[in-house]
């Protein structure tokens, strides 16, 4: 499905064009340079935004039949009607433009990072004579020192509380000291040096500023050594009150150092990014390492992005770091990224320094990535459990059950023209299969094509085993439901369980969806085709049906390969093989004498007599 040019126009330093579906071949005038492209549907809504180093090559990869494309791409191309593109001067401009357009249009087939929060940092302007700490969310090129980013506003406030308690920098706002006649309340509380009122030299205040800098840069060992020297000096001058205060500062810093998880002796800044997935969910966990210590983490959940792990990781890198004011020198990722080199060059350009993006496969960095993945899996598990809890509550409400159906068992019968009848029971716990509780039954009493009798036997034998589920789900209609309910009531079991049945639609009556019967209600419960309750019931019914058919087929195959020798006591697979190898066929074995049978290794006189007695 090639595209043909519809219109051209200039947009600043970019060239913008739109193409429309047409059976003619792709025009040779399609540009080769870097840029972005946007697929739109019939309503002119943007459904996908992409970036390319070479637009012509990238767009050409889409121009195939939808069946020849990957799943998500094929679905997208079925909906695409027009293609817009913009040429950019450089690939870096294409990265920025792509991220901005994704943020603006939120296309259906893009992986979209929806968290717009800027992480907080601490700002310390050492050029001021009496600087103070500020909490900011944007890093500016103003020659001030910035520390962070911190993983959350609570973590940065905790850091400020520690600094206030230990180092006593001024708290008053503004670059200049206010004119006061008396010190503020912070001074009275022992949390400020009071430079606005007392004559504190710039040099002494800057000494405290350097200690704060050491603390924020993670040079805590150096800071503790400096404080110990100060404490010894105060003690020599008999200033024991000041020495005791410094001792308390050392104690507070040591406690903080003990809580920090050091992962790098080189005092490096790193981001560790791990990706975990479960069914339709992808969880990205980013762990922040600053000055060699883990200071926090952030989590991003992508719901059904429709792309693989590599695509999710690539989208995260491009969208996350575009909005971040601080980019560490090292970024470790858990998944391969196709455009690793262009993304690395782009981030280096944004940060103004060399950035390394690496996927470790062994060593300490690999263990850190595994830790991020493990955190992601735990978050996904919690998310899934929360979803299932909600689903189970919905099932209880929809089916009017006595209690939340944590355990649901599906029942089904399978036979071949009334022969080789079997029953199967499958178990689901919180909506997930519990295969250890699956059971197969050979139906014995009921004969012929008596469905109700076979189901009654299956239910009765299941009830005798005890440990009943919250809900029995029967594959059948209202009659099957009545039989199961009557059989269970006849077992005189406390009614702490519920029963329901699910039946296929009757096309003659114009029905289109499966229906659910519940006791005490004449008409079936009809749910929408995509209702989560109906989908769960259908999944349990189909699993019970699959199990019953598989067991029936297994028994039939066994009967076809079974021999009369298998029914003789004492004859196993090995002796059966020896007998058939010697006599060639069953009839010869049946007519053989005792002395001929005892000639076979492993066949003694007693076993030979059993063989003769069996055939006679």
TASUL-V808150 format. One record per pair of residues at least 12 apart in sequence whose C-alpha atoms are under 8 Angstrom apart, sorted by the first residue. I is the first residue (numbers start at 1). GAP is how many residues later the second one is. Records with the same first field share a line. If there is no record, write none. Layout:
I=GAP / GAP
This chain:
1=20 / 21 / 22 / 62 / 63 / 64
2=19 / 20 / 21 / 22 / 23 / 24 / 61
3=16 / 17 / 18 / 19 / 20 / 21 / 22 / 23 / 24 / 80
4=15 / 16 / 17 / 18 / 20 / 21 / 22 / 23
5=12 / 13 / 14 / 15 / 22
6=12 / 13 / 14
7=12
13=75 / 76
14=72 / 73 / 74 / 75
15=70 / 71 / 72 / 73
16=68 / 69 / 70 / 71
17=67 / 68 / 69
18=64 / 65 / 66 / 67
19=63 / 64 / 65
20=61 / 62 / 63
21=60 / 61
30=25 / 26
31=23 / 24 / 25 / 56
32=22 / 23 / 24 / 25
33=20 / 21 / 22 / 23 / 54 / 55
34=17 / 18 / 19 / 20 / 21 / 53 / 54 / 55 / 56 / 57 / 60
35=16 / 17 / 18 / 19 / 20 / 50 / 51 / 52 / 53 / 54 / 55 / 56 / 58 / 59
36=13 / 14 / 15 / 16 / 19 / 49 / 50 / 51 / 52 / 58 / 61 / 62
37=12 / 13 / 14 / 15 / 18 / 46 / 47 / 48 / 49
38=12 / 45 / 46 / 47
39=41 / 42 / 43 / 44 / 45
40=39 / 40 / 41 / 42 / 43 / 44
41=38 / 39 / 40 / 41
42=37 / 38 / 39 / 40
44=38
46=59 / 61 / 62
47=29 / 33 / 60 / 61 / 62 / 63
48=28 / 59 / 60 / 61 / 62
49=49 / 52 / 53 / 58 / 61
50=48
51=43 / 44 / 47
52=39 / 42
53=38
62=15
66=12
72=37 / 234 / 235
76=33
91=251
92=254
95=223 / 251
96=226
99=219 / 220 / 223
109=196 / 197
110=195
111=191 / 194 / 195 / 196 / 201 / 204
112=190 / 203 / 207
113=187 / 189 / 202 / 203 / 206 / 207
115=185
116=207
118=19 / 20 / 205 / 206
119=18 / 30 / 31 / 32 / 33 / 34 / 205
120=15 / 16 / 17 / 18 / 28 / 29 / 30 / 31 / 32 / 33 / 36
121=14 / 15 / 16 / 17 / 18 / 25 / 26 / 27 / 28 / 29 / 35
122=12 / 13 / 14 / 24 / 25 / 26 / 27 / 34
123=12 / 13 / 21 / 22 / 23 / 24
124=20 / 21 / 22
125=18 / 19 / 20
126=18 / 19 / 83
127=16 / 17
128=47
129=73 / 77
130=40 / 46 / 47 / 65 / 72 / 75 / 76
131=38 / 39 / 44 / 78
132=37 / 38 / 39 / 40
133=27 / 36 / 38
135=21
138=187
139=186 / 187
147=69 / 70
148=142 / 178
149=177
150=145 / 146
151=137 / 144 / 145 / 146 / 147
152=144
163=49
164=27 / 28
165=25 / 26
166=25 / 83 / 86
167=24 / 41 / 44 / 45 / 82
168=22 / 23 / 24 / 25
169=22 / 23 / 24 / 39 / 40
170=22 / 23 / 24 / 25
171=15 / 21
177=18 / 19
178=18
179=17 / 18
180=16 / 17
181=16
182=15
183=13 / 14
211=12
217=74
218=49 / 72 / 73 / 74 / 75
220=33 / 37
224=26 / 29
227=19 / 23
228=18 / 19 / 22
230=13 / 16
231=12 / 13 / 15 / 16
260=33 / 34 / 35
261=32 / 33
262=30 / 31 / 32
263=26 / 29 / 30 / 31
264=27 / 28 / 29
265=27
266=25 / 26
267=23 / 24 / 25 / 26
268=21 / 22 / 23 / 24 / 61
269=19 / 20 / 21 / 22 / 23 / 59 / 60 / 61
270=18 / 19 / 20 / 22 / 58 / 59 / 60 / 61 / 62
271=15 / 16 / 17 / 18 / 57 / 59 / 60 / 61
272=14 / 15 / 16 / 17 / 59 / 60 / 61 / 96 / 97 / 100
273=12 / 13 / 14 / 58 / 59 / 60 / 61 / 96 / 99 / 100
274=12 / 59 / 60 / 61 / 95 / 96 / 97 / 98 / 99 / 102
275=34 / 38 / 59 / 60 / 97 / 98 / 101
276=97 / 98 / 100 / 101 / 104
277=100 / 103
278=99 / 102
280=23 / 24 / 25
281=20 / 21 / 22 / 23 / 24 / 99
282=19 / 20 / 21 / 22 / 23 / 98
283=16 / 17 / 18 / 19 / 93 / 94 / 96 / 97
284=15 / 16 / 17 / 18 / 89 / 92
285=12 / 13 / 14 / 15 / 87 / 88 / 90 / 91
286=12 / 13 / 86
287=85
299=77
309=26
310=25 / 26 / 27 / 28
311=26
313=22 / 23 / 24
314=23 / 24 / 25
317=26
318=25
321=26
322=28
326=25
327=20 / 24
328=27
329=24 / 25 / 26 / 27
330=25 / 26 / 27 / 28
331=24 / 25 / 26 / 27
332=25 / 26 / 27 / 28 / 33 / 37
333=24 / 25 / 26 / 27 / 36
334=25 / 26 / 35 / 36 / 39
335=24
336=23
340=17
344=12 / 13
388=42 / 43
389=41
391=141 / 142
392=12 / 13 / 14 / 38 / 39
394=139
395=138
398=135
399=119
401=97
402=94 / 95 / 96
403=67
404=66
405=25 / 64 / 65 / 66
406=22 / 23 / 24 / 25 / 64
407=20 / 21 / 22 / 23 / 62 / 63 / 64
408=19 / 20 / 21 / 61 / 62 / 63 / 64 / 65
409=16 / 17 / 18 / 19 / 60 / 62 / 63 / 64 / 131
410=15 / 16 / 17 / 62 / 63 / 64 / 65 / 130 / 131 / 133 / 134
411=12 / 13 / 14 / 15 / 61 / 62 / 63 / 64 / 130 / 133
412=12 / 13 / 43 / 62 / 63 / 129 / 132 / 133 / 136
413=38 / 41 / 42 / 132 / 135
414=131 / 134 / 135 / 138
415=137
417=31 / 32
418=29 / 30 / 31
419=29
420=22 / 132 / 135 / 136
421=21 / 22 / 23 / 131
422=18 / 19 / 20 / 21 / 126 / 129 / 130
423=17 / 18 / 19 / 20 / 32 / 35 / 125
424=14 / 15 / 16 / 17 / 120 / 121 / 123 / 124 / 127
425=13 / 14 / 15 / 119 / 122
426=12 / 13 / 114 / 117 / 118 / 121
428=112
431=105
440=108 / 111
441=17
443=14 / 15
445=12
452=27 / 28 / 31
455=25 / 28 / 29
456=27 / 28 / 31
459=25 / 28 / 29
460=27 / 28 / 31
463=25 / 28
468=29
469=28
470=26 / 27 / 28
471=26 / 27 / 28 / 29
472=25 / 26 / 27 / 28
473=26 / 27 / 28 / 29 / 64 / 67 / 68
474=25 / 26 / 27 / 28 / 67
475=26 / 27 / 28 / 66 / 70
476=25 / 26 / 27 / 28
477=24 / 25 / 26 / 40
478=23 / 39
480=21
481=18 / 19 / 20 / 36 / 37 / 38
482=37
484=15
485=14
499=19 / 20
500=16 / 17 / 18 / 19
501=15 / 16 / 17
502=12 / 13 / 14 / 15 / 35 / 36 / 39
503=12 / 13 / 14
513=13 / 14 / 15 / 16
514=12 / 15 / 20
515=12
564=22
568=42 / 43 / 46
569=41
570=37
575=27 / 28
578=22 / 23
579=21
582=18
590=21 / 22 / 25
594=14 / 15 / 18
